[in-house]
Amino acid sequence: MNAVIDNAGVSVKSAEKIAHENNKLHKRLCRLVGQAIGDFNMIEDGDKVMVCLSGGKDSYALLDILMTLRERAPINFELVAVNLDQKQPNFPADILPAYLDKLGVPYHIENQDTYSIVKRLIPEGKTTCSLCSRLRRGILYRVADELGCNKIALGHHRDDILETFFLNMFFGGKIKGMPAKLVSDDGKHMVIRPLAYVKEEDTERYAEVKGFPIIPCDLCGSQENLQRKQIKAMMRDWEKKFPGRVENIFSSLSTVVPSHLMDRDLFGFKDIKADGVANPLGDIAFDEEPCSTPATVPGVISLQRED
C-alpha cells in the first residue's frame, strides 16, 4: 500500500502521509473485524470458512482482512473463496479467477444459470433481487456442504445492518436487523458477518487503496431496491447534519431493554407486579430525560464487549 509519487510532483512528505493513513485504515479494519469475530465467537479452531466473493468492494475487503487475521490468529482455520457465476450477460468471468490465482487462496467458481430463471419468472421492470437472492442462497448452502465448510462468511457491513433494521421497521412493521451470526434457515449452516462493525465508507476507501478489480453489480439490468436506496440516503443525510447519530443507532442494536418495548413474548408484562422494591429500570415516563437510563444497570441486555 505504498504511495506512488506521480509526475505532478507529489512530495515525499505527502506520500508518507498517504501511506500512513492507508496503514491506519488497514489496522482499523483488522481491529474491528477481529473484535466482531471475538464478540460473537464467529470463528473457532479448526473451522473451514467459505468466504462468499461477489466481486464487490465489501467481499473483497472481507477476504483480504480474514487472510491477514488468519496469519496472526492463535487458532488455525481455513479459508475458501467462493463465487457464484450466475451467467449474467457481459459478466467478466476471467477477473475473479485471475485475482484469486494471484492471491494464492483456495477458491471455487460455481457456474449456475440463475439469470435465465429469474428473467423467466419475474416480469420486465420488476425488481429481481429477491428471487435472485433466494436462488443464490440455496446454491451456496449446497456448495458449502460439498466443500466441507462449516461457516459461511458474508460481506455485509455496519451500514447494511442499519439499513435492514430501518427497512424492517418502516416497511415491515417489526424491529429486526441483520445479525452478525445466525444459523441458516435450513438449520445446517452457521452464517457469519465479520464486517459487522465496519463502516461502508471504510470498505470504499480500502477498495481504492488495494485496487480491487471491482465487478459492477448492475450486470443483470435490474433496478436497485428503491426502498433501501431511500434508507441509505436518509442515513448519509443524518451523518452529515448530525454527526454521531448513526453510530448511536447502531450501538442501540447491541443494548436492548426488553421491559421498555412492547413485545409480550420477549418480556412477561402480564406477570409483573408492583412489589415495593426499588427498580432502576422502573417507569421514568415523567422524567425530562428518559434517554439517560444507564446501559449498565441490571436488566439491560448488552451484546457488545466492552474494552
C-alpha positions as CSV (number, residue, x, y, z in Angstrom):
1,M,0.0,0.0,0.0
2,N,2.9,2.3,-0.6
3,A,2.0,5.6,-2.2
4,V,3.3,6.3,-5.7
5,I,4.9,9.7,-6.4
6,D,3.5,10.9,-9.8
7,N,4.9,13.2,-12.4
8,A,2.9,16.1,-10.9
9,G,5.5,16.3,-8.2
10,V,3.7,14.8,-5.1
11,S,6.1,15.5,-2.2
12,V,7.8,12.7,-0.3
13,K,6.1,14.0,2.8
14,S,2.6,13.8,1.2
15,A,3.3,10.3,0.0
16,E,4.4,9.3,3.5
17,K,1.2,10.8,4.9
18,I,-0.9,8.9,2.5
19,A,0.9,5.7,3.3
20,H,0.4,6.3,7.0
21,E,-3.3,6.9,6.6
22,N,-3.7,3.8,4.5
23,N,-1.9,1.7,7.1
24,K,-4.2,3.2,9.8
25,L,-7.2,2.1,7.7
26,H,-5.8,-1.4,7.4
27,K,-5.2,-1.6,11.2
28,R,-8.7,-0.3,11.9
29,L,-10.3,-2.8,9.7
30,C,-8.3,-5.7,11.2
31,R,-9.2,-4.4,14.7
32,L,-12.9,-4.1,14.0
33,V,-13.2,-7.4,12.2
34,G,-11.2,-9.1,15.0
35,Q,-13.5,-7.5,17.6
36,A,-16.6,-8.7,15.8
37,I,-15.2,-12.2,15.5
38,G,-14.4,-12.3,19.2
39,D,-17.6,-10.7,20.4
40,F,-19.8,-13.2,18.6
41,N,-17.4,-16.2,18.6
42,M,-17.6,-16.3,14.8
43,I,-14.5,-18.4,14.0
44,E,-13.1,-21.2,16.1
45,D,-10.1,-23.5,15.9
46,G,-10.5,-26.0,13.0
47,D,-13.2,-24.1,11.2
48,K,-13.3,-24.1,7.4
49,V,-14.8,-20.8,6.3
50,M,-16.4,-20.3,2.9
51,V,-16.0,-16.6,2.0
52,C,-18.6,-15.5,-0.4
53,L,-16.9,-13.4,-3.0
54,S,-19.2,-11.4,-5.3
55,G,-16.7,-9.1,-6.9
56,G,-17.8,-6.1,-5.0
57,K,-15.8,-3.9,-2.6
58,D,-17.1,-5.4,0.6
59,S,-16.5,-9.1,-0.2
60,Y,-13.0,-8.3,-1.5
61,A,-12.3,-6.4,1.8
62,L,-13.7,-9.3,3.8
63,L,-11.4,-11.9,2.2
64,D,-8.4,-9.6,2.4
65,I,-8.8,-8.9,6.1
66,L,-9.6,-12.5,7.0
67,M,-6.4,-13.6,5.3
68,T,-4.5,-11.1,7.4
69,L,-6.1,-12.2,10.6
70,R,-5.6,-15.9,9.8
71,E,-1.8,-15.3,9.8
72,R,-2.0,-13.6,13.2
73,A,-4.6,-15.7,14.9
74,P,-3.7,-18.1,17.8
75,I,-6.0,-20.6,16.2
76,N,-6.0,-22.5,12.9
77,F,-8.8,-22.1,10.4
78,E,-9.1,-22.4,6.6
79,L,-10.5,-20.0,4.1
80,V,-12.1,-20.9,0.7
81,A,-13.2,-18.1,-1.6
82,V,-16.4,-19.0,-3.5
83,N,-18.0,-17.1,-6.3
84,L,-21.3,-17.9,-7.9
85,D,-21.3,-17.1,-11.7
86,Q,-25.0,-16.7,-12.4
87,K,-24.4,-16.3,-16.1
88,Q,-25.4,-12.7,-16.3
89,P,-24.8,-11.1,-19.7
90,N,-21.4,-9.5,-20.0
91,F,-20.1,-10.9,-16.7
92,P,-16.3,-10.8,-16.9
93,A,-15.7,-14.4,-15.8
94,D,-11.9,-14.2,-16.0
95,I,-11.5,-11.4,-13.4
96,L,-12.0,-13.3,-10.2
97,P,-10.1,-16.5,-11.1
98,A,-7.1,-14.3,-12.2
99,Y,-7.2,-12.3,-9.0
100,L,-7.6,-15.4,-6.7
101,D,-4.8,-17.2,-8.6
102,K,-2.5,-14.3,-7.9
103,L,-3.6,-14.1,-4.3
104,G,-2.9,-17.8,-3.8
105,V,-6.0,-18.5,-1.9
106,P,-8.1,-21.7,-2.4
107,Y,-11.2,-20.9,-4.4
108,H,-14.2,-22.4,-6.2
109,I,-16.3,-20.9,-9.0
110,E,-19.8,-22.3,-9.1
111,N,-21.5,-21.9,-12.5
112,Q,-25.3,-21.8,-12.4
113,D,-27.6,-20.0,-14.8
114,T,-29.9,-18.4,-12.3
115,Y,-30.1,-15.4,-14.5
116,S,-32.3,-17.2,-17.1
117,I,-34.6,-18.5,-14.3
118,V,-35.1,-15.0,-12.8
119,K,-35.7,-13.4,-16.2
120,R,-38.3,-16.1,-17.0
121,L,-40.2,-15.8,-13.7
122,I,-40.0,-12.0,-12.9
123,P,-42.0,-9.6,-15.2
124,E,-40.0,-7.0,-17.0
125,G,-39.4,-3.9,-15.0
126,K,-39.9,-5.6,-11.6
127,T,-37.1,-6.0,-9.1
128,T,-35.3,-9.3,-9.4
129,C,-33.2,-9.1,-6.3
130,S,-35.5,-11.1,-4.0
131,L,-35.8,-14.3,-6.2
132,C,-32.1,-14.0,-7.2
133,S,-31.1,-13.9,-3.5
134,R,-33.2,-17.0,-2.7
135,L,-31.7,-19.0,-5.6
136,R,-28.2,-17.9,-4.7
137,R,-28.6,-18.8,-1.0
138,G,-29.7,-22.4,-1.8
139,I,-26.8,-22.9,-4.2
140,L,-24.3,-21.5,-1.7
141,Y,-25.6,-23.8,1.1
142,R,-25.1,-26.8,-1.2
143,V,-21.6,-25.6,-2.2
144,A,-20.6,-25.2,1.5
145,D,-21.6,-28.8,2.1
146,E,-19.6,-30.0,-0.9
147,L,-16.5,-28.1,0.2
148,G,-16.8,-29.2,3.8
149,C,-17.2,-25.7,5.1
150,N,-18.9,-25.3,8.5
151,K,-19.0,-21.4,8.4
152,I,-20.3,-19.1,5.6
153,A,-18.9,-15.6,5.7
154,L,-20.8,-12.8,4.1
155,G,-19.6,-9.2,3.4
156,H,-22.4,-7.2,5.0
157,H,-21.1,-4.2,6.9
158,R,-22.5,-1.9,9.6
159,D,-24.4,0.2,7.1
160,D,-26.1,-2.9,5.6
161,I,-27.2,-3.9,9.1
162,L,-28.6,-0.5,9.9
163,E,-30.4,-0.2,6.5
164,T,-32.0,-3.6,7.1
165,F,-33.1,-2.5,10.6
166,F,-34.9,0.6,9.2
167,L,-36.3,-1.3,6.2
168,N,-37.9,-3.8,8.6
169,M,-39.2,-1.0,10.9
170,F,-40.5,1.3,8.2
171,F,-41.9,-1.2,5.7
172,G,-42.2,-4.5,7.7
173,G,-43.6,-3.3,11.0
174,K,-41.0,-5.1,13.1
175,I,-37.8,-4.4,15.0
176,K,-35.4,-6.8,13.2
177,G,-31.9,-6.3,11.9
178,M,-29.3,-8.3,10.2
179,P,-27.5,-10.4,12.9
180,A,-23.7,-10.8,13.0
181,K,-24.1,-14.5,13.4
182,L,-27.0,-16.9,12.9
183,V,-28.0,-20.4,11.9
184,S,-29.2,-20.6,8.3
185,D,-32.8,-21.3,7.5
186,D,-32.1,-24.9,6.6
187,G,-30.6,-25.4,10.1
188,K,-27.4,-26.8,8.8
189,H,-25.0,-23.8,8.4
190,M,-23.6,-21.1,10.5
191,V,-23.6,-17.7,8.7
192,I,-21.3,-15.0,10.0
193,R,-20.8,-11.3,9.1
194,P,-17.3,-10.3,10.2
195,L,-17.6,-6.8,8.8
196,A,-20.5,-6.1,11.2
197,Y,-18.6,-3.2,12.9
198,V,-17.1,-1.8,9.7
199,K,-18.5,1.4,8.1
200,E,-19.2,1.3,4.4
201,E,-17.0,4.4,3.8
202,D,-14.0,2.4,5.1
203,T,-14.6,-0.5,2.7
204,E,-15.0,2.0,-0.2
205,R,-11.7,3.6,0.7
206,Y,-9.9,0.3,1.3
207,A,-11.0,-0.9,-2.2
208,E,-9.4,2.1,-3.7
209,V,-6.2,1.6,-1.7
210,K,-5.9,-2.0,-2.6
211,G,-7.0,-1.6,-6.2
212,F,-9.5,-4.5,-6.1
213,P,-10.8,-5.5,-9.5
214,I,-14.4,-4.5,-8.9
215,I,-17.2,-6.1,-10.9
216,P,-20.3,-3.9,-11.2
217,C,-23.5,-5.2,-9.5
218,D,-25.8,-3.9,-12.3
219,L,-25.0,-6.5,-14.9
220,C,-28.4,-8.1,-14.7
221,G,-30.0,-4.8,-15.6
222,S,-32.3,-4.8,-12.6
223,Q,-33.1,-1.6,-10.7
224,E,-31.6,-1.1,-7.3
225,N,-34.0,-1.7,-4.4
226,L,-35.6,1.8,-4.2
227,Q,-36.6,1.4,-0.5
228,R,-33.0,0.5,0.5
229,K,-31.7,3.4,-1.6
230,Q,-34.0,5.8,0.3
231,I,-32.8,4.5,3.6
232,K,-29.2,4.8,2.6
233,A,-29.8,8.4,1.5
234,M,-31.5,9.1,4.8
235,M,-28.6,7.8,6.8
236,R,-26.0,9.7,4.8
237,D,-28.0,12.9,5.3
238,W,-28.1,12.2,9.1
239,E,-24.4,11.6,9.2
240,K,-23.7,15.0,7.5
241,K,-26.2,17.0,9.6
242,F,-26.0,15.2,12.9
243,P,-22.5,13.5,13.3
244,G,-22.7,10.6,15.7
245,R,-26.4,9.8,15.2
246,V,-25.9,6.8,13.0
247,E,-23.3,5.4,15.4
248,N,-25.6,5.8,18.3
249,I,-28.4,4.0,16.5
250,F,-26.0,1.1,15.7
251,S,-24.9,1.0,19.3
252,S,-28.6,0.7,20.4
253,L,-28.9,-2.5,18.5
254,S,-26.4,-4.0,21.0
255,T,-28.1,-2.6,24.1
256,V,-31.7,-3.7,24.4
257,V,-34.1,-3.1,27.3
258,P,-36.9,-5.6,26.8
259,S,-39.0,-4.1,29.6
260,H,-39.3,-0.9,27.7
261,L,-40.5,-2.3,24.5
262,M,-43.9,-3.9,23.8
263,D,-43.1,-7.5,22.7
264,R,-45.2,-9.7,25.1
265,D,-43.1,-12.8,24.0
266,L,-39.9,-11.0,24.8
267,F,-40.9,-9.7,28.3
268,G,-43.6,-11.1,30.7
269,F,-45.7,-7.9,31.0
270,K,-48.7,-9.9,32.2
271,D,-46.9,-11.3,35.2
272,I,-45.1,-8.2,36.5
273,K,-46.5,-6.6,39.8
274,A,-45.5,-3.7,42.0
275,D,-43.7,-5.3,44.9
276,G,-42.4,-2.2,46.7
277,V,-38.8,-2.9,45.7
278,A,-36.9,-0.1,44.1
279,N,-36.0,-0.9,40.4
280,P,-33.6,1.3,38.4
281,L,-35.4,0.0,35.3
282,G,-38.8,1.1,36.5
283,D,-41.1,3.6,34.8
284,I,-39.4,7.0,34.3
285,A,-42.1,8.4,32.0
286,F,-42.4,11.6,33.9
287,D,-38.7,12.4,33.8
288,E,-37.5,15.0,31.4
289,E,-34.6,12.9,30.1
290,P,-35.9,9.3,29.6
291,C,-32.8,8.5,27.4
292,S,-30.5,8.9,30.4
293,T,-31.0,5.4,31.8
294,P,-27.6,3.9,32.3
295,A,-26.8,1.0,30.0
296,T,-25.0,-0.9,32.7
297,V,-27.9,-1.4,35.1
298,P,-29.4,-4.9,35.6
299,G,-31.9,-6.0,33.1
300,V,-30.2,-4.4,30.1
301,I,-29.1,-6.9,27.5
302,S,-25.7,-5.7,26.2
303,L,-24.4,-7.6,23.2
304,Q,-21.1,-5.8,22.7
305,R,-17.9,-6.5,24.6
306,E,-16.6,-3.5,26.5
307,D,-12.9,-2.8,26.1
